[in-house]
Amino acid sequence: MTMSMIRRVGLVAATCLLAACGDADGPREQGSEPRSAREAPLRAMPGEAAPVMVQVPERNPWQVASISGLSLPSGARRPTLRLDADSGQASGFAGVNDFGGSYELGADHLSFGALAATRMGGPPELMTLEQTYLEALSQVDGWRMHDGQLQLLAGDTALVSFVPRSTDP
């Protein structure tokens, strides 16, 4: 092989490597995480230890485990939350009514836009649960995973804690 051919092969290989490192999701805002990084499992390179898998709130439907300052009525259907990464929409059940609206998620930031809910009435204790839950969501500015639970935060205070919801209706 001539030196010229070796350079050409090297340039082609470098171009292929750079293309493989590109973002398949297209352009994104500076500092934002590519969607594929949130959705794809992490893989170790040969000879490296396996990376720690980070759970992302958008991967599961969630069911309320606790709401700060409120005892959940026994036997009542628990409020739920689903964050859809593709549409940027949050939805769920609030205690009596279903709700939905937009959300923004970052590495440690989470906020909800205006949430709209259906308008059925229910028993006073369930209406209190719904009002408290929706008010808590409006105050959320962050999130963290703790002992397998998703915690929605206002500052460092956990307002709502969730466990993964089973796939049963």
Buried (B, 14 or more C-beta within 10 A) or exposed (E): EEEEEEEEEEEEEEEEEEEEEEEEEEEEEEEEEBBEEBEEEEEEEEEEEEEEEEEBBBEBBBBBBBBBEBEBBEEBEBBBBBBEBEEBBBBBBBBBBEBBBEBEBEEEEBBBEEBEBEEEEBEEBBBBBBBBBBEBBBBBBBBBEEEEBBBBBBEEEBBBBBBBBEEEE
